[in-house]
Amino acid sequence: MKCNLCQKEGDLSFCSKCKKVTYCSRECQVEDWKNHKLVCGKQNVSVENQKENKLLLVQDDQNVLIKILRKHFINIYRYIYMIDQKEADQFKQRNTYYYNKKHENQTKQCKHKHDHSASPHTENKSQNGSCCTTFFAKIYIPDKELTHIERAAKETLAKHKLPYVLPELLEFISKKFYKLKEDGLKDKLEWNKQTQTYLIGECLKGGCQQFFINKIKEYSLKDQRIDSKQPLLLATATTWKANNPKIPLEYLSKESLSEFMTKGYTYIKKYVNADKFVNNLYKELNYLEMDGRFDEPSINDSKTRSDRLLWLTLGEISEKDFPNVKKIAFQLSALPYEFNHKTQICVQISELFQISYFKANGSFQKPHYESSFDGDQDNGRKINCLYFNSLDDDIDCTNYGKVRLYTSVSQNQNEPGDFVEYSMEPDSLLIFKSRLFPYEILSNNSSNSKRFVVRYWITGPIELNKKF
């Protein structure tokens, strides 16, 4: 026997009331009580309860119902198909491959061929043999190869977890059934045993599909939610498509991506390429500065930098009040998805931004690394993105200041290594590998060069070859 909650085996104790289910600890029993109380001590099955719209099951009937659902109604392929058709086709091929690989010996003994080519609109019917009836109710793909949606489906539809969602599922289906019955009677539908049987079957099929698709989406959104409190989530193209279905990942050119992968850095002029946007962004950033939103650097940093700082997350930027700040932050937040989608690097979701304000009196930031390969100093930052803005219609500025990127470090720390310099002209973007290249913002004494830098860090683990 196994624990009714965590499925562990070993030293188990029976429920003192019904004597039917077992638990490995008091904690598991308490946690499971919200579900077990619906069946604990029940000797008969309540098939219909119109007052509360619930179906109550004893433990044995619960197991029978799970087998029926998995055999005839649960279809993971169809659920994934309703979420992402392209991924569903790939899932079917991979799941079939691993199913056949796992059941290779059984297949040799079977007289029929395992061809799991059901469409998303067919049920789990045994077309060639009874051993295939629950194929689409289980994922055979190894955990390490699962996509995000497949992982969400596996967690939602795991066999040992189904008993704990049954009360909610049955309540959902029963409400659907009674609503359809009520509407049918209003429309003077002839109500008989045949009609009721047909309606129950349709409610089970449609109800399971709607219920489990919603659960898969809930799990997926919970796991993928872009939030600064969850910075270690992998940025996948599937996640981006789910959250932004009409926005393609096309913010970086092939040339820029190629240069970044070859050199470890790339500089892009006219990143957004819209003069009106650049001017309006400057006005919004200037307003934030005049409103006193920027803070002085900490005492520890005051000797290495003289800019003022404003920290923001994407969620707290008001699109109504600061639409252009929101736009550039949104575009930068898309970059980890695009890197993962178009290259072999592995980076993660982030929505945290730092906006630096460099006053027009020689403000600076001395050479420094943003991250390190040293475990004690590694803060997870893998890629640095610096977006520059320093112009509006009222300023005739030609000297925007410069950023210096050190491509090599001299063995004598008192001597600078090789470097490249880029102009901090408006609407330009510098992207480089944080752990490899130190950089500095050179001081600029020009009287009309108020400069802003939107900094965005893309996080990710250190690669074994230490190229990141």
GIWOPE-V401056 format. One record per residue. PHI is phi in radians with two decimals (* if undefined). PSI is psi in whole degrees, -180 to 180 (none if undefined). NEAR is the number of other ideal C-beta (glycine too) atoms within 10 Angstrom. Layout:
phi,psi,near
PHI,PSI,NEAR
PHI,PSI,NEAR
This chain:
phi,psi,near
*,162,9
-2.27,159,15
-1.08,134,21
-1.16,-15,22
-1.86,-59,23
-1.70,-5,14
1.20,17,13
-1.33,151,13
-1.85,166,10
2.25,-136,8
-1.37,103,9
-2.07,155,16
-2.21,141,14
-1.32,151,12
-1.06,129,18
-1.20,-18,8
-1.58,-54,11
-1.68,-20,15
1.05,25,10
-1.98,-34,15
-1.97,157,22
-2.13,156,18
-2.40,151,22
-1.55,-16,19
-2.76,165,15
-1.12,-36,9
-1.10,-44,11
-1.12,-39,19
-1.15,-42,19
-1.14,-43,11
-1.15,-33,15
-1.50,-8,20
-1.08,-33,13
-1.08,-28,10
-1.65,-42,18
-1.22,-27,22
-1.11,-22,12
-1.24,-23,17
-2.11,-14,21
-1.09,123,18
1.42,-2,12
-1.39,127,15
-1.74,-21,6
-2.17,158,8
-1.61,128,15
-1.67,100,12
-1.31,-34,10
-2.39,128,12
-2.41,88,13
-1.21,-26,10
-1.16,-45,6
-1.85,-5,10
0.96,46,17
-2.30,147,16
-1.98,124,21
-1.84,139,17
-2.23,144,21
-1.44,169,19
-1.03,-44,17
-1.11,-44,11
-1.17,-30,16
-1.09,-45,19
-1.13,-39,13
-1.10,-43,12
-1.12,-39,18
-1.08,-41,18
-1.11,-40,13
-1.14,-44,12
-1.10,-45,20
-1.20,-31,19
-1.39,-37,16
-2.06,-20,18
-2.17,-38,18
-1.33,123,23
-2.40,96,24
-1.10,-38,25
-1.03,-46,24
-1.14,-38,21
-1.14,-44,26
-1.15,-36,27
-1.06,-39,20
-1.22,-21,16
-1.64,-45,17
-2.66,103,17
-1.10,-42,10
-1.11,-44,11
-1.19,-31,17
-1.11,-41,19
-1.12,-41,14
-1.16,-40,13
-1.06,-45,22
-1.04,-44,21
-1.13,-46,10
-1.22,-40,18
-1.16,-38,21
-1.11,-42,17
-1.04,-49,12
-1.29,-28,14
-1.11,-50,19
-1.10,-36,15
-1.15,-41,10
-1.24,-36,11
-1.83,30,17
-1.03,-44,10
-1.19,-40,7
-1.15,-35,11
-1.09,-37,16
-1.12,-30,7
-1.48,-18,8
-1.40,150,14
-1.60,-7,6
-1.96,162,13
-1.59,137,8
-1.46,93,17
-2.06,91,11
-1.54,72,17
-1.91,27,9
-1.09,146,18
-1.41,166,9
-1.18,-7,17
-1.82,2,8
-1.77,156,13
-1.53,177,14
-1.42,58,23
-1.53,147,10
-1.39,99,13
-1.48,-34,13
-2.12,-18,13
-3.14,154,13
-1.20,-20,10
-1.28,-9,15
-1.71,-1,20
-1.15,-26,17
-1.92,19,17
-1.01,-46,21
-1.42,5,22
-1.73,3,21
-2.49,147,15
-1.78,124,23
-1.77,-8,15
-1.17,136,17
-1.03,148,9
-0.98,-39,9
-1.21,-15,5
-1.85,3,10
-1.26,140,17
-1.37,174,17
-1.12,-44,20
-1.15,-41,25
-1.09,-40,22
-1.14,-41,18
-1.11,-40,24
-1.15,-41,25
-1.14,-42,18
-1.16,-37,16
-1.27,-39,22
-1.89,15,22
-0.99,136,12
-0.99,-40,14
-1.31,-11,13
-1.68,-16,13
-1.04,-38,20
-1.02,-26,21
-1.52,-12,15
-1.86,-6,16
-0.99,-48,19
-0.98,-44,19
-1.18,-41,13
-1.11,-46,19
-1.17,-36,22
-1.12,-41,16
-1.10,-45,18
-1.21,-40,21
-1.15,-39,21
-1.09,-41,14
-1.11,-42,19
-1.12,-51,21
-1.18,-31,14
-1.19,-44,12
-1.15,-38,16
-1.12,-44,18
-1.09,-44,10
-1.15,-38,10
-1.13,-43,15
-1.14,-36,11
-1.12,-34,8
-1.53,12,7
1.09,39,7
-1.24,135,13
-1.21,116,8
-1.75,115,12
-2.51,-177,9
-1.10,-38,7
-1.15,-43,9
-1.12,-43,13
-1.12,-43,13
-1.08,-44,10
-1.10,-44,11
-1.16,-39,17
-1.08,-44,16
-1.08,-43,12
-1.17,-37,13
-1.19,-39,20
-1.12,-45,19
-1.18,-53,15
-1.22,-36,14
-1.17,-44,20
-1.06,-45,20
-1.07,-51,17
-1.14,-42,15
-1.13,-50,19
-1.31,-31,24
-1.10,-42,18
-1.10,-40,13
-1.15,-41,19
-1.10,-42,24
-1.14,-41,17
-1.07,-45,12
-1.11,-43,18
-1.11,-45,21
-1.15,-37,13
-1.12,-39,10
-1.39,-26,15
-1.81,-7,22
-0.87,127,13
-1.41,109,19
-2.64,141,15
-1.15,-16,16
-1.41,-10,7
-2.22,71,15
-1.39,-7,15
-1.82,33,11
-1.66,135,18
-1.18,133,16
-1.52,104,25
-1.89,153,18
-1.10,-31,14
-1.11,-42,18
-1.10,-45,22
-1.07,-44,23
-1.12,-37,18
-1.17,-37,17
-1.53,-27,13
-2.39,68,13
-1.10,-23,8
-1.78,4,5
-2.02,109,13
-1.32,156,11
-1.51,82,17
-2.37,48,9
-1.65,-16,18
-2.10,136,21
-1.34,163,11
-1.08,-37,8
-1.14,-43,10
-1.14,-43,16
-1.10,-42,16
-1.12,-43,13
-1.13,-41,16
-1.11,-45,21
-1.21,-28,15
-1.48,-50,9
-1.65,-28,13
1.68,2,18
-2.74,157,20
-2.67,147,19
-2.12,126,20
-2.07,121,21
-1.55,149,12
0.88,59,13
-1.10,-50,23
-1.50,-34,19
1.09,51,10
-2.60,109,14
-1.06,-41,13
-1.07,-42,8
-1.07,-45,16
-1.05,-44,21
-1.17,-43,17
-1.20,-34,18
-1.11,-43,26
-1.02,-43,21
-1.08,-40,13
-1.18,-44,19
-1.14,-39,27
-1.14,-37,15
-1.11,-44,13
-1.08,-37,19
-1.21,-45,17
-1.18,-25,9
-1.44,2,8
1.35,26,8
-1.41,-20,16
-1.55,138,19
-1.86,154,11
-1.19,150,11
-1.12,160,16
-1.14,165,9
-1.03,-39,7
-1.15,-28,7
-1.69,-9,15
-1.11,-23,10
-1.49,-16,9
-1.88,-10,13
-2.72,152,19
-2.22,10,19
-1.38,164,21
-1.82,152,18
-2.16,145,17
-2.35,120,18
-1.70,135,14
-2.48,152,20
-1.93,156,16
-1.01,-38,19
-1.16,-27,10
-1.61,-3,9
-1.42,120,19
-1.32,119,9
-1.21,-27,11
-1.26,-45,6
-1.52,-33,11
-2.34,66,18
-1.11,-32,14
-1.38,-35,21
-1.10,-41,25
-1.08,-41,17
-1.13,-48,17
-1.20,-36,25
-1.13,-41,22
-1.11,-45,16
-1.12,-40,16
-1.16,-38,24
-1.17,-15,22
-1.41,-18,19
-1.08,-42,21
-1.05,-35,27
-1.14,-42,24
-1.21,-39,19
-1.06,-47,24
-1.15,-34,23
-1.30,-35,15
-1.93,-8,15
-2.31,-180,14
-1.69,4,8
-1.36,161,18
-2.12,107,15
-2.23,171,21
-2.19,165,18
-1.20,139,24
-2.62,145,29
-2.29,21,21
-1.75,132,17
-2.26,149,23
-2.18,124,14
-1.81,124,25
-1.81,138,20
-2.00,117,20
-1.79,113,24
-1.18,161,15
-1.51,45,16
-2.40,34,13
1.52,23,12
-1.15,154,21
-2.71,174,15
-2.54,122,20
-1.29,165,15
-0.98,136,16
-2.88,157,12
-1.61,146,19
-1.54,-19,18
-2.69,-174,22
-2.72,159,14
-1.41,-15,13
-1.25,126,10
-0.98,-35,7
-1.25,-28,5
-1.88,-5,10
-1.30,117,15
-1.79,8,12
1.59,-9,17
-1.27,123,18
-1.87,-38,26
-2.33,135,26
-1.77,136,22
-2.18,121,20
-2.05,114,21
-1.84,128,26
-1.84,141,23
-2.60,128,29
-2.75,39,26
-2.66,142,24
-2.42,-178,17
-1.14,-23,10
-1.56,-2,9
-2.10,125,12
-1.69,87,7
-1.96,129,18
-2.05,-17,10
-1.91,100,15
-1.63,-3,20
1.54,172,23
-2.37,152,15
-2.00,136,22
-1.97,125,15
-1.92,121,21
-1.51,114,18
-1.50,-13,15
-2.66,154,11
-2.01,129,17
-1.18,146,11
-1.10,-32,7
-1.52,107,8
-1.08,-16,8
-1.42,-11,5
-1.94,137,8
-1.25,151,14
-1.57,-169,14
-1.16,148,10
-2.64,164,16
-2.16,148,16
-2.07,141,10
-2.26,145,20
-1.28,141,15
-1.55,44,24
-1.24,154,19
-0.99,143,24
1.16,28,21
-1.89,152,20
-2.34,129,25
-1.96,125,21
-2.13,131,25
-2.68,164,23
-1.37,120,19
-1.12,-39,24
-1.42,-14,25
-1.74,-34,19
-2.13,118,20
-1.35,160,18
-2.62,168,23
-2.57,154,19
-1.77,114,25
-1.26,146,14
-1.18,149,15
-2.37,115,22
-1.58,6,11
-1.09,136,15
-1.29,-17,10
-2.02,24,13
-1.98,75,21
-1.38,121,23
-2.07,143,24
-2.17,141,25
-2.25,121,22
-1.61,113,22
-1.76,135,17
-2.40,126,25
-1.88,131,21
-1.78,123,24
-1.63,158,21
3.08,161,25
-1.28,159,13
-1.26,135,17
-1.42,154,14
-1.06,-35,7
-1.46,1,6
0.96,40,9
-1.59,-6,12
-2.33,none,20
